[in-house]
Amino acid sequence: MSGTYARNPDGSVTHTARRQRLDRPLTADEAGDKYWQTTAGVEGYLTSKLSAPGYAADAALARGVQRARDAGMPSIAVSPMVGQLLAIMAKSMKATRVLEIGTLGGYSTAFLANALPSHGEIDTIEASPMHAKIAQQNFLDLDLLPFPTTHVGFGLDVLRDPNGKFAAPPGVADGLPPAECGYDFIFVDANKDDYFEYFVEGLRLCKAGGVLFFDNAIQAGRIAVPADTPVDDVDANSRGLRQIYDWIEKDAGKTVLATAIQNVAFKGWDGFAIIHKL
Ligand SMILES: C[S@@+](CC[C@H](N)C(=O)[O-])C[C@H]1O[C@@H](n2cnc3c(N)ncnc32)[C@H](O)[C@@H]1O
């Protein structure tokens, strides 16, 4: 089942289904001349030119996408070009420790794992046991090194478990100096209603000099409403994002340096926020 999983105060679980939408762009054959010079056409053109072996052009990755489709999972992974952007960022900052929230079938996880040195570490958190199972099969098929550790559970429960792996930033238990503790790169791509809490936990777990990357940070423009808009009138997926942007405004450059970039693709108008912990 796809969508958002949240735990209610009484312990019950609410699952909010995603809206159905086209899960892939029309191909050039299907769209004819209308394909070219559209966002989908440009995406297809760039993907055909820039997909790299070991990354977007990996045959095992394509098998993984098919395995996820066959299992009935939604096609809501990052695009191949965003996958390569994640890999470029992790590689260029020489990341060794990566945390992901929202695994799905492990598509983005694979780009990140392939960008790490073999002694690196990658943790990924997923609420749906079925998604986690398919992701695990994909990781085995891709023969990833480092091999991702999948944590099955609600993102906030897993991150806030006082006895769990995320009780302290990585490296603390090994007695490393504070400057060497924490994740280099944190990719957040799970339920949007917890985005602000993921930001708070992400800042706690991120190394100084590390980066938090939030997908779906624009919400087709719904994040931008007048400041006096009652919070109940703000689109539910945008509330947490707006809290993050408000926090960053108040921080005034003391803790983070951030940007957010809008993009258009076949899935529509969205984008990502990239937050550097100073
Ligand atoms: C957009 S998909 C992740 C896509 C993946 N990062 C990729 O690009 O390949 C979001 C995932 O978050 C999971 N999810 C939803 N609510 C969650 C929660 N509260 N905690 C953890 N994962 C959650 C969904 O089951 C889904 O697999």
The ligand as a Gaussian input file, in Angstrom:
#p B3LYP/6-31G(d) Opt

LIG

0 1
 C        8.438000       8.925000      -2.139000
 S        8.632000       7.333000      -1.467000
 C       10.393000       7.189000      -1.297000
 C       11.074000       7.105000      -2.626000
 C       12.532000       6.721000      -2.545000
 N       13.286000       7.650000      -1.715000
 C       13.138000       6.729000      -3.923000
 O       13.346000       7.825000      -4.473000
 O       13.379000       5.643000      -4.459000
 C        8.121000       7.533000       0.201000
 C        8.262000       6.292000       1.068000
 O        8.071000       6.701000       2.430000
 C        7.349000       5.700000       3.102000
 N        6.676000       6.298000       4.284000
 C        5.449000       6.884000       4.357000
 N        5.198000       7.292000       5.615000
 C        6.294000       6.982000       6.356000
 C        6.666000       7.139000       7.740000
 N        5.843000       7.713000       8.628000
 N        7.884000       6.677000       8.121000
 C        8.741000       6.089000       7.243000
 N        8.437000       5.900000       5.933000
 C        7.247000       6.338000       5.501000
 C        6.375000       5.173000       2.062000
 O        5.915000       3.866000       2.417000
 C        7.216000       5.197000       0.798000
 O        7.854000       3.961000       0.591000

